[in-house]
């Protein structure tokens, strides 16, 4: 299973997160493609791809370290509670987690940082937070 699928499945498996998200095409608004559908309701999460993907090697081990930003995007109604709350749920899901890759004994071990304020366009009707997930796995 690739990291994008693991990111999606982890979010979709959280009833606390899914309960706070919009619904698009019968599924929670969790997007892992480069773009978000124009008609997708907010709030949603968006994880368009890896920020970094680098190998690590030692005498006995090798693997990869992957960094991925997950955005939480909400309507900007002047109250930051909703976006902060959803971002904190993401932080809890991914900080110090062991995520199953579905390949036997190989897992992603993650840590998460944030949430930090995400940039939005001037006078935008949205507000955003970003949680950065850093995942390490052993293997090739």
Residue pairs with C-beta under 8 A, 6 or more apart in sequence:
1 9
1 100
1 101
1 102
1 103
3 50
3 66
3 68
3 108
3 135
4 32
4 47
4 49
6 99
6 100
6 101
6 108
7 32
7 47
7 68
7 70
7 133
8 30
8 32
8 47
10 93
10 94
10 97
10 99
11 17
11 18
11 28
11 30
11 45
11 70
11 90
11 93
12 18
12 27
12 28
12 30
14 89
14 93
16 89
17 28
17 45
17 86
17 89
17 90
17 93
18 28
20 43
20 82
20 85
20 86
20 89
21 28
21 29
21 30
21 43
21 44
21 45
21 86
22 28
22 29
22 40
22 41
22 42
22 43
22 44
23 29
23 41
24 37
24 39
24 40
24 41
24 44
25 37
29 40
29 41
29 42
29 43
29 44
29 45
30 44
30 45
31 37
31 40
31 44
31 45
31 46
31 47
31 48
32 46
32 47
32 48
33 48
34 48
34 49
35 48
36 44
36 46
36 73
42 73
42 74
42 75
42 126
43 72
43 73
43 74
43 75
43 82
43 83
43 86
44 72
44 73
45 70
45 71
45 72
45 73
45 86
45 90
46 70
46 71
46 73
47 68
47 69
47 70
47 71
49 68
50 66
50 67
50 68
51 67
51 68
51 69
51 132
52 65
52 66
52 67
53 64
53 65
53 66
53 67
54 64
54 65
55 62
55 63
55 64
55 65
56 62
56 63
56 64
56 65
56 136
61 138
62 138
62 139
62 140
63 136
63 137
63 138
63 139
63 140
64 136
64 137
65 134
65 135
65 136
66 108
66 134
66 135
66 136
66 137
67 132
67 133
67 134
67 135
68 132
68 133
68 135
69 130
69 131
69 132
69 133
70 90
70 94
70 130
70 131
70 132
70 133
71 118
71 128
71 129
71 130
72 83
72 86
72 87
72 90
72 115
72 118
72 128
72 129
72 130
72 131
73 83
73 118
73 126
73 127
73 128
74 82
74 83
74 86
74 126
74 127
74 128
75 125
75 126
75 127
76 120
76 124
76 125
76 126
76 127
80 127
83 127
83 128
83 129
84 115
84 129
86 129
87 114
87 115
87 129
87 130
87 131
88 115
90 112
90 115
90 131
91 112
91 114
91 115
91 131
93 112
94 110
94 111
94 112
94 131
94 133
95 110
95 111
95 112
96 110
96 111
97 109
97 110
97 112
98 107
98 108
98 109
98 110
99 107
99 108
99 109
99 110
99 135
100 107
101 107
101 108
101 137
106 137
106 138
106 139
107 137
108 135
108 136
108 137
109 135
109 136
109 137
110 133
110 134
110 135
110 136
111 133
111 134
112 131
112 132
112 133
112 134
113 131
113 132
113 134
114 129
114 130
114 131
114 132
115 129
115 130
115 131
116 129
116 130
116 132
117 128
117 129
117 130
118 127
118 128
118 129
118 130
119 128
120 126
120 127
120 128
